[in-house]
Amino acid sequence: MYLKTKTSMNKIFLLFILFNCCFDTYLSAQILQIEFVKKNDHDIQVLANKKPFTDFFYADTFPKPVLYPIYAADGEIITRGFPLAPRANEPIDHPHHVGL
């Protein structure tokens, strides 16, 4: 089901629900400190134990909110760059696949 929200509070609540669903098992096994840092009107950075985890984009130009880029525990970016930040030797198909 696609939820289209207009207010920032609804989008932040949606982000909270997403993290609660995705990381509930992980959080019960370890202590993990999650921080939300508002970068601008359409971007919230998510930190896990003070390290970048992802950015939550909810711009009006996107059909839905996305998490991009997503970082592994070692700091490596695990999402591809295209279409937001293309990298060398990376496929440029499926422009609708933006982050998570």
N, C-alpha and C positions, 0 to 999 in steps of 0.2 A: 504494500500500500504506500502510495506517495503522499507525504504530508507537506503541504505548501504553507510555510509560515512567513509572516511579514514582520513580526517584531523580533528584536534582538533577544528579548527574554525567552521567547518560545524556542529560538534557535539554540540558545545556551542550554535550555532544558533538554532539548533533543540531543545535544552533545553529551550531556550528563547521562541520559538514558543509554546512549550508545556505549559509553565507557563502562557503565555499570553492567551491561549485558556481556560485553566482550571480555572484561577483565575480572569478573567476579571470582572465578576459580584461581586466577593468578594472585589476586589480592589476598585471598584466604590463606595462601601458602607462604607469602612473604609480606614484609612491610614495603609499601610502595607509596611514595609521596607524589601526588599529581597536582600540578599548578597550571592555572590558566592565565595567560598574559595577553591582554588585548593589545594588538599591534596597531590596528586602525579600525575604521568603521565596518570592515568586512572580513577581518582576519583575527583569529585568536590562536596564539601559539600555545601548544600543550607541552609541558615539561614533565618528565618522569624522573624523579630523584635528581632534579636540577639539570638534567640533560635533555636536549630537544628530542621529542617523540614524534610530533606532527604539527601541522597547522590546520585549523578548521576554517575553511573559506565558505562564506555564505553570501557572496556577491549577487546582485540582482541579474548580472549577465550570465550566471550559471543556472541551469534548470533545477538544480538541487544542491544542497551543501555537500562539500567534499573534504576529505582529509588528504592533504598533500603538502610536502612529501612525507613519507613515513620512514622513520629511522629504525634500524636494528639496535640492539643493546650495545654493539661495538661502535655505533655512530655512523655506520654505512647506510646510505639511502637505499631502500629496498623497493621503492616504486620507480617506474620509468619516468623519464623527463617529458616525453611528448604527451600532449601538445603544449603544456605550459612552459617547459624549459628543456627543449630538445638537446640531446647529447650526441656526440659523434658516434657513428656506427650503430645507431639505435633505430629500430623499425619506426616508420611514421604512419602506420595503419591505425585504424580504430580511434579517431580523434575524440569519440565520445567516452573513451575509457580514461577518465581523469581521476587519479588517486583511488581512494576507497569511498 
